[in-house]
């Protein structure tokens, strides 16, 4: 809780300090609960917005931003996210064992249809990484 600047609970605090630190981003990217939450949200996004009908996955990223940040991404953000997605998709396509390892994190059972083959797993894992990145995004954590 210290990583998120939580109070010690020894005294009453009407409002806690709102801060972000690099350690918070590390928790969002590495803690099994956040990895699993990212995987579950990625599954929902993939089911609702499969790639073939939307080659740039615009609807997928728009919904991700709406759910986490309450707005749609800018064109620059969309380009960065799409670049990250393709980078991760390439990695997970070349290293399917890494995709399996990422998708196995957590207690929520893995969707069998999304893990049916290496291509589906690579898409699922790459989308999970994008979701993790947006969760760790400063604007997701801090209300400005």
Beta strands, then each sheet from edge to edge (+ up, - down):
end
